[in-house]
Amino acid sequence: MSRKSGTHPGVVRSSASRRLWTIGASSVLAILIGVAAVGCSDAAVTAANTAAENTATENDLAGTGVTAVPSTSATAAPTKTTTPTPTKKAPVVEVREEIVSATVDFVAVNVDDASAEIGSNRISTVGVAGVRESTFQVTITDGVETARTMVGEVVTTAPVDQVTSIGTKPVAVAAPVAPPAATGSGCDPNYSGCVPVASDVDCAGGTGNGPAYLTGTANVTGSDPYDLDRDNNGIACD
């Protein structure tokens, strides 16, 4: 197979191809001018460059019977990063029973006591507090108490009332001691011996301070107003 000088193998250039080249170049120039007029956006420039490349290829292959396939500029799509949605942790819920003990105060009451004199009050029964138990249903969410409901209550130990006895018996009033009657002899009639009549009489030789004294002994026949019979045997100063 012979090869012509100045030509590519299998490709024959002619005046017709040169004319197509001139026409194609003019078209590319017009496209570039139009792109510049509208602002020369990146997309328009890319399209113009692609069109120029395709036209040049068609001119080179004109008359060869080979059809040029227009080239396209493929732009890789940006990779989208997906952020995983955090999974919400379910709360930990616990329901339990709780028993709480509390004291129950006793009640203080008064009762009349006819055997005790008026003004004589005493505690006859000491009060004792009772015990009450309350049952609660408690809800714990993630370790924190979020609800509390009382579901029951019972008194496990009843309180004991405190009782105070109030005396109501009238107080006995002692009859006043009548002063000894004066006698011509000057002796107190409450004694069989002669005990002088005075504001006070003591036993002679004792620790009393008089002003009058009984020497010896005397029988007590009355009320012993001078308290000379200390041993209550009926004999004064024995």
HELIX and SHEET records of a PDB file:
HELIX    1   1 SER A   15  ALA A   37  1                                  23    
HELIX    2   2 ASP A   42  LEU A   61  1                                  20    
SHEET    1   A 3 VAL A  93  VAL A 104  0                                        
SHEET    2   A 3 GLY A 130  THR A 141 -1                                        
SHEET    3   A 3 VAL A 144  THR A 157 -1                                        
SHEET    1   B 3 ALA A 108  GLU A 117  0                                        
SHEET    2   B 3 GLN A 162  LYS A 169  1                                        
SHEET    3   B 3 ASN A 121  THR A 125 -1                                        
SHEET    1   C 2 VAL A 201  CYS A 203  0                                        
SHEET    2   C 2 ALA A 212  LEU A 214  1                                        
SHEET    1   D 2 ALA A 218  ASN A 219  0                                        
SHEET    2   D 2 ILE A 235  ALA A 236 -1                                        
END                                                                             
